[in-house]
Amino acid sequence: MIEERDQQKEKNETYKQSSAQNFKINEIAENLKSGKIVGEKIISNALSYASKEYTGSSYCFIDPKDLETQLVQYKQDLLNDIIIEINQIKIEYNLLDDA
């Protein structure tokens, strides 16, 4: 009975920690989507949160370097999409001006 309670308590704590880390990473992603500058220290802190809080072998995390690479690529992709959209709007305005 006590062991089950301790296991449930550990699961609850792990869930809270996982949720907190996910919230931080989602916040970083949203900031990148909106074009905000996100510092390396903020990304590093969000990633190191996992390594400080989790010691169980049942969890698998993306290597911080891999995640950072993915976030940088995602930011670059968003920048490219924004540039394409701006160019598309310019083309539409030029077509309207010529008409």
C-alpha positions in Angstrom: 0.0 0.0 0.0 2.8 2.5 0.9 4.8 1.4 -2.1 1.8 2.1 -4.4 1.3 5.5 -2.8 5.0 6.3 -3.2 4.9 5.2 -6.9 1.8 7.3 -7.5 3.4 10.3 -5.9 6.5 9.9 -8.0 4.4 9.6 -11.2 2.5 12.8 -10.2 5.8 14.7 -9.6 7.2 13.4 -12.9 4.1 14.5 -14.7 4.3 18.0 -13.2 8.0 18.3 -14.1 7.3 17.0 -17.7 4.4 19.5 -18.0 6.6 22.4 -16.9 9.3 21.5 -19.3 6.8 21.1 -22.2 5.4 24.5 -21.3 8.8 26.1 -21.5 9.6 24.5 -24.8 6.2 25.4 -26.2 6.8 29.0 -25.0 10.1 29.1 -26.9 8.5 27.7 -30.0 5.7 30.3 -29.9 8.2 33.1 -29.4 10.1 31.9 -32.4 6.9 31.7 -34.5 6.1 35.3 -33.6 9.6 36.4 -34.6 10.9 37.2 -31.2 14.5 36.6 -30.4 15.1 33.7 -28.0 18.5 33.6 -26.3 20.6 30.6 -26.2 20.5 30.7 -22.4 16.7 30.5 -22.3 16.8 27.5 -24.6 19.6 25.9 -22.6 17.7 26.5 -19.3 14.6 24.8 -20.7 16.6 21.8 -21.9 18.7 21.5 -18.7 15.5 21.6 -16.7 14.9 18.0 -17.9 18.3 16.8 -17.0 18.1 18.2 -13.5 14.7 17.0 -12.8 14.6 13.5 -14.4 16.8 10.7 -13.4 14.5 7.8 -14.3 15.5 5.6 -17.2 11.9 5.4 -18.4 12.2 8.9 -20.0 13.9 9.7 -23.2 14.8 13.3 -24.2 16.0 14.9 -27.4 19.7 15.7 -27.1 19.9 19.5 -26.4 22.1 20.1 -29.4 19.6 18.3 -31.7 16.7 20.3 -30.2 18.6 23.5 -30.6 19.3 22.6 -34.2 15.6 21.9 -34.8 14.6 25.2 -33.3 17.1 27.1 -35.4 15.9 25.3 -38.5 12.3 26.0 -37.6 13.1 29.7 -37.1 14.8 29.8 -40.5 11.8 28.0 -42.1 9.4 30.6 -40.6 11.6 33.4 -41.8 11.5 32.0 -45.3 7.8 31.6 -45.2 7.4 35.2 -44.1 9.6 36.4 -46.9 7.7 34.4 -49.5 4.4 35.8 -48.2 5.7 39.4 -48.3 6.9 38.9 -51.9 3.5 37.4 -52.8 1.7 40.4 -51.4 4.0 42.7 -53.4 3.2 40.8 -56.6 -0.5 41.1 -55.9 -0.2 44.9 -55.3 1.8 45.3 -58.5 -0.8 43.4 -60.4 -3.6 45.6 -59.0 -1.6 48.8 -59.8 -1.1 47.6 -63.4 -4.8 46.9 -63.9 
